[in-house]
């Protein structure tokens, strides 16, 4: 689970969401023609918080408040951007690949029973786990494709460049409650840390 978490952490590192506002107050974000409802992001947050009450969280470094909200919206935005990149280059992730990766993680953490605390520790909503695995698998495929084209980076910067490019093309817009999307770095600047966001 730690290795899986690190992959997406590398992908998300340096990605700043510079919010330019959404067309609807019911939208958490819009990416091109794709709308991420507030209910989707809030559902992830609620799921994460609910699962925390079911396991022993002693020793876990769990985020709350603005950081938790930012992580949730970032996950959903990045996963949509990855889907858009995959669609453009005709790259697919199959259900069988997702199932195989899930099985591998179950074996890594020890058992199905241990998956719940592992997800809590990794700050992944249980309901988002399949989507998370899809995003990780796409990240690996993008990395392999870039490597085949001569990319020698090992810090995820090649994938970040893909995110920057697709973000500029698709026009990422965030609900100001979450912050702003930084088109040059592809990450979220939380609203509380962005003086340009009107309260």
PyMOL CGO cylinders between C-alpha atoms (Angstrom):
from pymol import cmd
from pymol.cgo import CYLINDER

trace = [
    CYLINDER, 0.00, 0.00, 0.00, 2.86, 2.37, 0.79, 0.3, 1, 1, 1, 1, 1, 1,
    CYLINDER, 2.86, 2.37, 0.79, 4.35, 1.85, -2.66, 0.3, 1, 1, 1, 1, 1, 1,
    CYLINDER, 4.35, 1.85, -2.66, 0.97, 2.45, -4.28, 0.3, 1, 1, 1, 1, 1, 1,
    CYLINDER, 0.97, 2.45, -4.28, 0.44, 5.56, -2.20, 0.3, 1, 1, 1, 1, 1, 1,
    CYLINDER, 0.44, 5.56, -2.20, 3.89, 6.89, -3.14, 0.3, 1, 1, 1, 1, 1, 1,
    CYLINDER, 3.89, 6.89, -3.14, 3.13, 6.57, -6.86, 0.3, 1, 1, 1, 1, 1, 1,
    CYLINDER, 3.13, 6.57, -6.86, 0.11, 8.83, -6.65, 0.3, 1, 1, 1, 1, 1, 1,
    CYLINDER, 0.11, 8.83, -6.65, 1.92, 11.09, -4.18, 0.3, 1, 1, 1, 1, 1, 1,
    CYLINDER, 1.92, 11.09, -4.18, 4.63, 11.63, -6.78, 0.3, 1, 1, 1, 1, 1, 1,
    CYLINDER, 4.63, 11.63, -6.78, 2.00, 12.31, -9.42, 0.3, 1, 1, 1, 1, 1, 1,
    CYLINDER, 2.00, 12.31, -9.42, 0.20, 14.79, -7.19, 0.3, 1, 1, 1, 1, 1, 1,
    CYLINDER, 0.20, 14.79, -7.19, 3.35, 16.44, -5.83, 0.3, 1, 1, 1, 1, 1, 1,
    CYLINDER, 3.35, 16.44, -5.83, 3.64, 20.03, -6.95, 0.3, 1, 1, 1, 1, 1, 1,
    CYLINDER, 3.64, 20.03, -6.95, 0.18, 20.01, -8.51, 0.3, 1, 1, 1, 1, 1, 1,
    CYLINDER, 0.18, 20.01, -8.51, -1.50, 23.24, -7.40, 0.3, 1, 1, 1, 1, 1, 1,
    CYLINDER, -1.50, 23.24, -7.40, -5.18, 23.89, -8.01, 0.3, 1, 1, 1, 1, 1, 1,
    CYLINDER, -5.18, 23.89, -8.01, -5.66, 27.55, -8.94, 0.3, 1, 1, 1, 1, 1, 1,
    CYLINDER, -5.66, 27.55, -8.94, -9.40, 28.07, -8.68, 0.3, 1, 1, 1, 1, 1, 1,
    CYLINDER, -9.40, 28.07, -8.68, -11.07, 30.22, -11.27, 0.3, 1, 1, 1, 1, 1, 1,
    CYLINDER, -11.07, 30.22, -11.27, -14.56, 29.37, -10.13, 0.3, 1, 1, 1, 1, 1, 1,
    CYLINDER, -14.56, 29.37, -10.13, -17.20, 26.99, -11.44, 0.3, 1, 1, 1, 1, 1, 1,
    CYLINDER, -17.20, 26.99, -11.44, -20.28, 27.64, -13.51, 0.3, 1, 1, 1, 1, 1, 1,
    CYLINDER, -20.28, 27.64, -13.51, -22.48, 26.05, -10.88, 0.3, 1, 1, 1, 1, 1, 1,
    CYLINDER, -22.48, 26.05, -10.88, -22.39, 26.20, -7.10, 0.3, 1, 1, 1, 1, 1, 1,
    CYLINDER, -22.39, 26.20, -7.10, -23.20, 22.48, -7.20, 0.3, 1, 1, 1, 1, 1, 1,
    CYLINDER, -23.20, 22.48, -7.20, -19.92, 21.79, -8.98, 0.3, 1, 1, 1, 1, 1, 1,
    CYLINDER, -19.92, 21.79, -8.98, -16.70, 21.13, -7.12, 0.3, 1, 1, 1, 1, 1, 1,
    CYLINDER, -16.70, 21.13, -7.12, -14.78, 21.37, -10.39, 0.3, 1, 1, 1, 1, 1, 1,
    CYLINDER, -14.78, 21.37, -10.39, -15.19, 21.32, -14.14, 0.3, 1, 1, 1, 1, 1, 1,
    CYLINDER, -15.19, 21.32, -14.14, -12.58, 19.82, -16.45, 0.3, 1, 1, 1, 1, 1, 1,
    CYLINDER, -12.58, 19.82, -16.45, -13.51, 20.43, -20.05, 0.3, 1, 1, 1, 1, 1, 1,
    CYLINDER, -13.51, 20.43, -20.05, -17.01, 19.00, -20.37, 0.3, 1, 1, 1, 1, 1, 1,
    CYLINDER, -17.01, 19.00, -20.37, -16.66, 16.87, -17.23, 0.3, 1, 1, 1, 1, 1, 1,
    CYLINDER, -16.66, 16.87, -17.23, -18.34, 18.14, -14.07, 0.3, 1, 1, 1, 1, 1, 1,
    CYLINDER, -18.34, 18.14, -14.07, -17.32, 16.85, -10.64, 0.3, 1, 1, 1, 1, 1, 1,
    CYLINDER, -17.32, 16.85, -10.64, -20.29, 17.49, -8.32, 0.3, 1, 1, 1, 1, 1, 1,
    CYLINDER, -20.29, 17.49, -8.32, -19.74, 18.82, -4.82, 0.3, 1, 1, 1, 1, 1, 1,
    CYLINDER, -19.74, 18.82, -4.82, -21.56, 15.71, -3.62, 0.3, 1, 1, 1, 1, 1, 1,
    CYLINDER, -21.56, 15.71, -3.62, -18.86, 13.49, -5.12, 0.3, 1, 1, 1, 1, 1, 1,
    CYLINDER, -18.86, 13.49, -5.12, -16.03, 15.24, -3.30, 0.3, 1, 1, 1, 1, 1, 1,
    CYLINDER, -16.03, 15.24, -3.30, -18.00, 15.53, -0.06, 0.3, 1, 1, 1, 1, 1, 1,
    CYLINDER, -18.00, 15.53, -0.06, -18.89, 11.86, -0.37, 0.3, 1, 1, 1, 1, 1, 1,
    CYLINDER, -18.89, 11.86, -0.37, -15.20, 10.97, -0.46, 0.3, 1, 1, 1, 1, 1, 1,
    CYLINDER, -15.20, 10.97, -0.46, -14.49, 13.12, 2.58, 0.3, 1, 1, 1, 1, 1, 1,
    CYLINDER, -14.49, 13.12, 2.58, -17.43, 11.64, 4.51, 0.3, 1, 1, 1, 1, 1, 1,
    CYLINDER, -17.43, 11.64, 4.51, -16.33, 8.12, 3.61, 0.3, 1, 1, 1, 1, 1, 1,
    CYLINDER, -16.33, 8.12, 3.61, -12.78, 8.76, 4.79, 0.3, 1, 1, 1, 1, 1, 1,
    CYLINDER, -12.78, 8.76, 4.79, -14.00, 10.20, 8.10, 0.3, 1, 1, 1, 1, 1, 1,
    CYLINDER, -14.00, 10.20, 8.10, -16.50, 7.36, 8.62, 0.3, 1, 1, 1, 1, 1, 1,
    CYLINDER, -16.50, 7.36, 8.62, -13.90, 4.67, 8.01, 0.3, 1, 1, 1, 1, 1, 1,
    CYLINDER, -13.90, 4.67, 8.01, -11.57, 6.32, 10.54, 0.3, 1, 1, 1, 1, 1, 1,
    CYLINDER, -11.57, 6.32, 10.54, -14.11, 5.56, 13.26, 0.3, 1, 1, 1, 1, 1, 1,
    CYLINDER, -14.11, 5.56, 13.26, -14.00, 1.84, 12.46, 0.3, 1, 1, 1, 1, 1, 1,
    CYLINDER, -14.00, 1.84, 12.46, -10.28, 1.19, 12.85, 0.3, 1, 1, 1, 1, 1, 1,
    CYLINDER, -10.28, 1.19, 12.85, -7.48, 1.87, 15.30, 0.3, 1, 1, 1, 1, 1, 1,
    CYLINDER, -7.48, 1.87, 15.30, -5.85, 5.06, 14.00, 0.3, 1, 1, 1, 1, 1, 1,
    CYLINDER, -5.85, 5.06, 14.00, -3.17, 5.24, 16.67, 0.3, 1, 1, 1, 1, 1, 1,
    CYLINDER, -3.17, 5.24, 16.67, 0.13, 6.18, 15.08, 0.3, 1, 1, 1, 1, 1, 1,
    CYLINDER, 0.13, 6.18, 15.08, -1.46, 7.29, 11.79, 0.3, 1, 1, 1, 1, 1, 1,
    CYLINDER, -1.46, 7.29, 11.79, -0.72, 10.77, 10.49, 0.3, 1, 1, 1, 1, 1, 1,
    CYLINDER, -0.72, 10.77, 10.49, -4.22, 11.70, 9.35, 0.3, 1, 1, 1, 1, 1, 1,
    CYLINDER, -4.22, 11.70, 9.35, -5.09, 15.04, 7.75, 0.3, 1, 1, 1, 1, 1, 1,
    CYLINDER, -5.09, 15.04, 7.75, -8.20, 17.08, 8.51, 0.3, 1, 1, 1, 1, 1, 1,
    CYLINDER, -8.20, 17.08, 8.51, -9.90, 20.32, 7.51, 0.3, 1, 1, 1, 1, 1, 1,
    CYLINDER, -9.90, 20.32, 7.51, -8.54, 22.21, 4.50, 0.3, 1, 1, 1, 1, 1, 1,
    CYLINDER, -8.54, 22.21, 4.50, -5.85, 19.62, 3.81, 0.3, 1, 1, 1, 1, 1, 1,
    CYLINDER, -5.85, 19.62, 3.81, -8.37, 16.78, 3.73, 0.3, 1, 1, 1, 1, 1, 1,
    CYLINDER, -8.37, 16.78, 3.73, -10.67, 18.78, 1.43, 0.3, 1, 1, 1, 1, 1, 1,
    CYLINDER, -10.67, 18.78, 1.43, -7.75, 19.66, -0.85, 0.3, 1, 1, 1, 1, 1, 1,
    CYLINDER, -7.75, 19.66, -0.85, -6.60, 16.04, -1.06, 0.3, 1, 1, 1, 1, 1, 1,
    CYLINDER, -6.60, 16.04, -1.06, -10.12, 14.93, -1.96, 0.3, 1, 1, 1, 1, 1, 1,
    CYLINDER, -10.12, 14.93, -1.96, -10.68, 17.46, -4.74, 0.3, 1, 1, 1, 1, 1, 1,
    CYLINDER, -10.68, 17.46, -4.74, -7.14, 16.90, -6.07, 0.3, 1, 1, 1, 1, 1, 1,
    CYLINDER, -7.14, 16.90, -6.07, -7.75, 13.16, -6.34, 0.3, 1, 1, 1, 1, 1, 1,
    CYLINDER, -7.75, 13.16, -6.34, -10.92, 13.61, -8.36, 0.3, 1, 1, 1, 1, 1, 1,
    CYLINDER, -10.92, 13.61, -8.36, -9.46, 16.28, -10.65, 0.3, 1, 1, 1, 1, 1, 1,
    CYLINDER, -9.46, 16.28, -10.65, -6.27, 14.34, -11.32, 0.3, 1, 1, 1, 1, 1, 1,
    CYLINDER, -6.27, 14.34, -11.32, -8.19, 11.14, -12.00, 0.3, 1, 1, 1, 1, 1, 1,
    CYLINDER, -8.19, 11.14, -12.00, -10.32, 12.94, -14.62, 0.3, 1, 1, 1, 1, 1, 1,
    CYLINDER, -10.32, 12.94, -14.62, -7.22, 14.48, -16.21, 0.3, 1, 1, 1, 1, 1, 1,
    CYLINDER, -7.22, 14.48, -16.21, -5.62, 11.06, -16.37, 0.3, 1, 1, 1, 1, 1, 1,
    CYLINDER, -5.62, 11.06, -16.37, -8.75, 9.67, -18.04, 0.3, 1, 1, 1, 1, 1, 1,
    CYLINDER, -8.75, 9.67, -18.04, -8.60, 12.48, -20.60, 0.3, 1, 1, 1, 1, 1, 1,
    CYLINDER, -8.60, 12.48, -20.60, -4.93, 11.82, -21.34, 0.3, 1, 1, 1, 1, 1, 1,
    CYLINDER, -4.93, 11.82, -21.34, -5.66, 8.10, -21.70, 0.3, 1, 1, 1, 1, 1, 1,
    CYLINDER, -5.66, 8.10, -21.70, -8.52, 8.81, -24.09, 0.3, 1, 1, 1, 1, 1, 1,
    CYLINDER, -8.52, 8.81, -24.09, -6.32, 11.05, -26.26, 0.3, 1, 1, 1, 1, 1, 1,
    CYLINDER, -6.32, 11.05, -26.26, -3.59, 8.43, -26.62, 0.3, 1, 1, 1, 1, 1, 1,
    CYLINDER, -3.59, 8.43, -26.62, -6.02, 5.49, -26.69, 0.3, 1, 1, 1, 1, 1, 1,
    CYLINDER, -6.02, 5.49, -26.69, -4.61, 3.86, -23.56, 0.3, 1, 1, 1, 1, 1, 1,
    CYLINDER, -4.61, 3.86, -23.56, -6.88, 1.61, -21.52, 0.3, 1, 1, 1, 1, 1, 1,
    CYLINDER, -6.88, 1.61, -21.52, -6.99, 0.03, -18.08, 0.3, 1, 1, 1, 1, 1, 1,
    CYLINDER, -6.99, 0.03, -18.08, -9.09, -3.12, -17.91, 0.3, 1, 1, 1, 1, 1, 1,
    CYLINDER, -9.09, -3.12, -17.91, -11.25, -4.36, -15.05, 0.3, 1, 1, 1, 1, 1, 1,
    CYLINDER, -11.25, -4.36, -15.05, -8.97, -7.40, -14.92, 0.3, 1, 1, 1, 1, 1, 1,
    CYLINDER, -8.97, -7.40, -14.92, -5.94, -5.18, -14.38, 0.3, 1, 1, 1, 1, 1, 1,
    CYLINDER, -5.94, -5.18, -14.38, -7.71, -3.33, -11.57, 0.3, 1, 1, 1, 1, 1, 1,
    CYLINDER, -7.71, -3.33, -11.57, -8.77, -6.62, -9.97, 0.3, 1, 1, 1, 1, 1, 1,
    CYLINDER, -8.77, -6.62, -9.97, -5.23, -7.99, -10.21, 0.3, 1, 1, 1, 1, 1, 1,
    CYLINDER, -5.23, -7.99, -10.21, -3.75, -4.87, -8.60, 0.3, 1, 1, 1, 1, 1, 1,
    CYLINDER, -3.75, -4.87, -8.60, -6.36, -5.00, -5.84, 0.3, 1, 1, 1, 1, 1, 1,
    CYLINDER, -6.36, -5.00, -5.84, -5.46, -8.65, -5.19, 0.3, 1, 1, 1, 1, 1, 1,
    CYLINDER, -5.46, -8.65, -5.19, -1.80, -7.72, -5.05, 0.3, 1, 1, 1, 1, 1, 1,
    CYLINDER, -1.80, -7.72, -5.05, -2.47, -5.01, -2.47, 0.3, 1, 1, 1, 1, 1, 1,
    CYLINDER, -2.47, -5.01, -2.47, -4.58, -7.40, -0.37, 0.3, 1, 1, 1, 1, 1, 1,
    CYLINDER, -4.58, -7.40, -0.37, -1.63, -9.81, -0.37, 0.3, 1, 1, 1, 1, 1, 1,
    CYLINDER, -1.63, -9.81, -0.37, 0.71, -6.95, 0.52, 0.3, 1, 1, 1, 1, 1, 1,
    CYLINDER, 0.71, -6.95, 0.52, -1.30, -5.77, 3.54, 0.3, 1, 1, 1, 1, 1, 1,
    CYLINDER, -1.30, -5.77, 3.54, -1.97, -9.34, 4.67, 0.3, 1, 1, 1, 1, 1, 1,
    CYLINDER, -1.97, -9.34, 4.67, -5.70, -9.91, 4.22, 0.3, 1, 1, 1, 1, 1, 1,
    CYLINDER, -5.70, -9.91, 4.22, -9.01, -8.39, 3.14, 0.3, 1, 1, 1, 1, 1, 1,
    CYLINDER, -9.01, -8.39, 3.14, -9.59, -7.46, 6.78, 0.3, 1, 1, 1, 1, 1, 1,
    CYLINDER, -9.59, -7.46, 6.78, -6.42, -5.36, 6.82, 0.3, 1, 1, 1, 1, 1, 1,
    CYLINDER, -6.42, -5.36, 6.82, -7.44, -3.39, 3.73, 0.3, 1, 1, 1, 1, 1, 1,
    CYLINDER, -7.44, -3.39, 3.73, -9.72, -1.02, 5.68, 0.3, 1, 1, 1, 1, 1, 1,
    CYLINDER, -9.72, -1.02, 5.68, -7.03, 0.31, 8.05, 0.3, 1, 1, 1, 1, 1, 1,
    CYLINDER, -7.03, 0.31, 8.05, -4.56, 0.44, 5.15, 0.3, 1, 1, 1, 1, 1, 1,
    CYLINDER, -4.56, 0.44, 5.15, -6.93, 2.66, 3.19, 0.3, 1, 1, 1, 1, 1, 1,
    CYLINDER, -6.93, 2.66, 3.19, -7.51, 4.85, 6.23, 0.3, 1, 1, 1, 1, 1, 1,
    CYLINDER, -7.51, 4.85, 6.23, -3.77, 5.23, 6.71, 0.3, 1, 1, 1, 1, 1, 1,
    CYLINDER, -3.77, 5.23, 6.71, -3.35, 6.08, 3.03, 0.3, 1, 1, 1, 1, 1, 1,
    CYLINDER, -3.35, 6.08, 3.03, -6.26, 8.58, 3.28, 0.3, 1, 1, 1, 1, 1, 1,
    CYLINDER, -6.26, 8.58, 3.28, -8.18, 6.89, 0.46, 0.3, 1, 1, 1, 1, 1, 1,
    CYLINDER, -8.18, 6.89, 0.46, -11.96, 6.67, 0.57, 0.3, 1, 1, 1, 1, 1, 1,
    CYLINDER, -11.96, 6.67, 0.57, -13.12, 3.06, 0.41, 0.3, 1, 1, 1, 1, 1, 1,
    CYLINDER, -13.12, 3.06, 0.41, -15.58, 3.89, -2.34, 0.3, 1, 1, 1, 1, 1, 1,
    CYLINDER, -15.58, 3.89, -2.34, -12.79, 5.55, -4.37, 0.3, 1, 1, 1, 1, 1, 1,
    CYLINDER, -12.79, 5.55, -4.37, -10.39, 2.61, -4.16, 0.3, 1, 1, 1, 1, 1, 1,
    CYLINDER, -10.39, 2.61, -4.16, -11.19, 1.18, -7.63, 0.3, 1, 1, 1, 1, 1, 1,
    CYLINDER, -11.19, 1.18, -7.63, -10.79, 4.66, -9.13, 0.3, 1, 1, 1, 1, 1, 1,
    CYLINDER, -10.79, 4.66, -9.13, -7.55, 5.09, -7.21, 0.3, 1, 1, 1, 1, 1, 1,
    CYLINDER, -7.55, 5.09, -7.21, -6.21, 1.82, -8.60, 0.3, 1, 1, 1, 1, 1, 1,
    CYLINDER, -6.21, 1.82, -8.60, -7.18, 2.88, -12.12, 0.3, 1, 1, 1, 1, 1, 1,
    CYLINDER, -7.18, 2.88, -12.12, -5.29, 6.15, -11.66, 0.3, 1, 1, 1, 1, 1, 1,
    CYLINDER, -5.29, 6.15, -11.66, -2.21, 4.35, -10.34, 0.3, 1, 1, 1, 1, 1, 1,
    CYLINDER, -2.21, 4.35, -10.34, -2.25, 1.92, -13.26, 0.3, 1, 1, 1, 1, 1, 1,
    CYLINDER, -2.25, 1.92, -13.26, -2.59, 4.77, -15.74, 0.3, 1, 1, 1, 1, 1, 1,
    CYLINDER, -2.59, 4.77, -15.74, 0.31, 6.57, -14.05, 0.3, 1, 1, 1, 1, 1, 1,
    CYLINDER, 0.31, 6.57, -14.05, 2.48, 3.50, -14.48, 0.3, 1, 1, 1, 1, 1, 1,
    CYLINDER, 2.48, 3.50, -14.48, 1.47, 3.14, -18.13, 0.3, 1, 1, 1, 1, 1, 1,
    CYLINDER, 1.47, 3.14, -18.13, 2.14, 6.81, -18.81, 0.3, 1, 1, 1, 1, 1, 1,
    CYLINDER, 2.14, 6.81, -18.81, 5.52, 6.47, -17.15, 0.3, 1, 1, 1, 1, 1, 1,
    CYLINDER, 5.52, 6.47, -17.15, 6.40, 3.45, -19.26, 0.3, 1, 1, 1, 1, 1, 1,
    CYLINDER, 6.40, 3.45, -19.26, 5.26, 5.20, -22.43, 0.3, 1, 1, 1, 1, 1, 1,
    CYLINDER, 5.26, 5.20, -22.43, 7.34, 8.27, -21.61, 0.3, 1, 1, 1, 1, 1, 1,
    CYLINDER, 7.34, 8.27, -21.61, 10.34, 6.08, -20.82, 0.3, 1, 1, 1, 1, 1, 1,
    CYLINDER, 10.34, 6.08, -20.82, 9.96, 4.37, -24.19, 0.3, 1, 1, 1, 1, 1, 1,
    CYLINDER, 9.96, 4.37, -24.19, 10.09, 7.82, -25.79, 0.3, 1, 1, 1, 1, 1, 1,
    CYLINDER, 10.09, 7.82, -25.79, 13.36, 8.65, -24.03, 0.3, 1, 1, 1, 1, 1, 1,
    CYLINDER, 13.36, 8.65, -24.03, 12.16, 10.31, -20.82, 0.3, 1, 1, 1, 1, 1, 1,
    CYLINDER, 12.16, 10.31, -20.82, 14.79, 9.59, -18.16, 0.3, 1, 1, 1, 1, 1, 1,
    CYLINDER, 14.79, 9.59, -18.16, 13.08, 11.36, -15.25, 0.3, 1, 1, 1, 1, 1, 1,
    CYLINDER, 13.08, 11.36, -15.25, 12.41, 9.32, -12.14, 0.3, 1, 1, 1, 1, 1, 1,
    CYLINDER, 12.41, 9.32, -12.14, 10.57, 11.91, -10.05, 0.3, 1, 1, 1, 1, 1, 1,
    CYLINDER, 10.57, 11.91, -10.05, 7.25, 11.93, -11.88, 0.3, 1, 1, 1, 1, 1, 1,
    CYLINDER, 7.25, 11.93, -11.88, 8.04, 15.21, -13.65, 0.3, 1, 1, 1, 1, 1, 1,
    CYLINDER, 8.04, 15.21, -13.65, 7.29, 13.70, -17.03, 0.3, 1, 1, 1, 1, 1, 1,
    CYLINDER, 7.29, 13.70, -17.03, 3.78, 12.78, -15.92, 0.3, 1, 1, 1, 1, 1, 1,
    CYLINDER, 3.78, 12.78, -15.92, 3.35, 16.18, -14.30, 0.3, 1, 1, 1, 1, 1, 1,
    CYLINDER, 3.35, 16.18, -14.30, 4.10, 17.80, -17.67, 0.3, 1, 1, 1, 1, 1, 1,
    CYLINDER, 4.10, 17.80, -17.67, 1.30, 15.72, -19.17, 0.3, 1, 1, 1, 1, 1, 1,
    CYLINDER, 1.30, 15.72, -19.17, -1.05, 16.95, -16.43, 0.3, 1, 1, 1, 1, 1, 1,
    CYLINDER, -1.05, 16.95, -16.43, -0.02, 20.57, -16.98, 0.3, 1, 1, 1, 1, 1, 1,
    CYLINDER, -0.02, 20.57, -16.98, -0.63, 20.25, -20.72, 0.3, 1, 1, 1, 1, 1, 1,
    CYLINDER, -0.63, 20.25, -20.72, -4.02, 18.54, -20.45, 0.3, 1, 1, 1, 1, 1, 1,
    CYLINDER, -4.02, 18.54, -20.45, -5.10, 20.94, -17.69, 0.3, 1, 1, 1, 1, 1, 1,
    CYLINDER, -5.10, 20.94, -17.69, -4.39, 23.93, -19.94, 0.3, 1, 1, 1, 1, 1, 1,
    CYLINDER, -4.39, 23.93, -19.94, -6.17, 22.27, -22.85, 0.3, 1, 1, 1, 1, 1, 1,
    CYLINDER, -6.17, 22.27, -22.85, -9.24, 21.16, -20.89, 0.3, 1, 1, 1, 1, 1, 1,
    CYLINDER, -9.24, 21.16, -20.89, -9.47, 24.30, -18.74, 0.3, 1, 1, 1, 1, 1, 1,
    CYLINDER, -9.47, 24.30, -18.74, -9.72, 23.20, -15.12, 0.3, 1, 1, 1, 1, 1, 1,
    CYLINDER, -9.72, 23.20, -15.12, -12.03, 25.36, -13.03, 0.3, 1, 1, 1, 1, 1, 1,
    CYLINDER, -12.03, 25.36, -13.03, -12.55, 24.87, -9.32, 0.3, 1, 1, 1, 1, 1, 1,
    CYLINDER, -12.55, 24.87, -9.32, -15.30, 25.98, -7.01, 0.3, 1, 1, 1, 1, 1, 1,
    CYLINDER, -15.30, 25.98, -7.01, -13.67, 28.82, -5.01, 0.3, 1, 1, 1, 1, 1, 1,
    CYLINDER, -13.67, 28.82, -5.01, -14.49, 27.00, -1.76, 0.3, 1, 1, 1, 1, 1, 1,
    CYLINDER, -14.49, 27.00, -1.76, -11.66, 24.58, -2.62, 0.3, 1, 1, 1, 1, 1, 1,
    CYLINDER, -11.66, 24.58, -2.62, -9.08, 27.03, -3.95, 0.3, 1, 1, 1, 1, 1, 1,
    CYLINDER, -9.08, 27.03, -3.95, -7.58, 27.67, -7.37, 0.3, 1, 1, 1, 1, 1, 1,
    CYLINDER, -7.58, 27.67, -7.37, -5.96, 25.65, -10.17, 0.3, 1, 1, 1, 1, 1, 1,
    CYLINDER, -5.96, 25.65, -10.17, -2.37, 26.58, -10.98, 0.3, 1, 1, 1, 1, 1, 1,
    CYLINDER, -2.37, 26.58, -10.98, -2.12, 25.92, -14.70, 0.3, 1, 1, 1, 1, 1, 1,
    CYLINDER, -2.12, 25.92, -14.70, 1.68, 26.14, -14.66, 0.3, 1, 1, 1, 1, 1, 1,
    CYLINDER, 1.68, 26.14, -14.66, 2.16, 23.51, -11.97, 0.3, 1, 1, 1, 1, 1, 1,
    CYLINDER, 2.16, 23.51, -11.97, -1.05, 21.45, -12.09, 0.3, 1, 1, 1, 1, 1, 1,
    CYLINDER, -1.05, 21.45, -12.09, -1.89, 21.48, -8.37, 0.3, 1, 1, 1, 1, 1, 1,
    CYLINDER, -1.89, 21.48, -8.37, -4.32, 23.03, -5.90, 0.3, 1, 1, 1, 1, 1, 1,
    CYLINDER, -4.32, 23.03, -5.90, -3.75, 26.17, -3.91, 0.3, 1, 1, 1, 1, 1, 1,
    CYLINDER, -3.75, 26.17, -3.91, -6.25, 25.76, -1.05, 0.3, 1, 1, 1, 1, 1, 1,
    CYLINDER, -6.25, 25.76, -1.05, -8.70, 28.61, -0.62, 0.3, 1, 1, 1, 1, 1, 1,
    CYLINDER, -8.70, 28.61, -0.62, -7.49, 29.34, 2.92, 0.3, 1, 1, 1, 1, 1, 1,
    CYLINDER, -7.49, 29.34, 2.92, -3.95, 29.84, 1.59, 0.3, 1, 1, 1, 1, 1, 1,
    CYLINDER, -3.95, 29.84, 1.59, -4.89, 31.90, -1.45, 0.3, 1, 1, 1, 1, 1, 1,
    CYLINDER, -4.89, 31.90, -1.45, -5.27, 35.61, -0.80, 0.3, 1, 1, 1, 1, 1, 1,
    CYLINDER, -5.27, 35.61, -0.80, -6.75, 36.06, -4.28, 0.3, 1, 1, 1, 1, 1, 1,
    CYLINDER, -6.75, 36.06, -4.28, -9.79, 33.99, -3.42, 0.3, 1, 1, 1, 1, 1, 1,
    CYLINDER, -9.79, 33.99, -3.42, -12.63, 36.13, -2.14, 0.3, 1, 1, 1, 1, 1, 1,
    CYLINDER, -12.63, 36.13, -2.14, -14.14, 34.92, 1.10, 0.3, 1, 1, 1, 1, 1, 1,
]
cmd.load_cgo(trace, "trace")
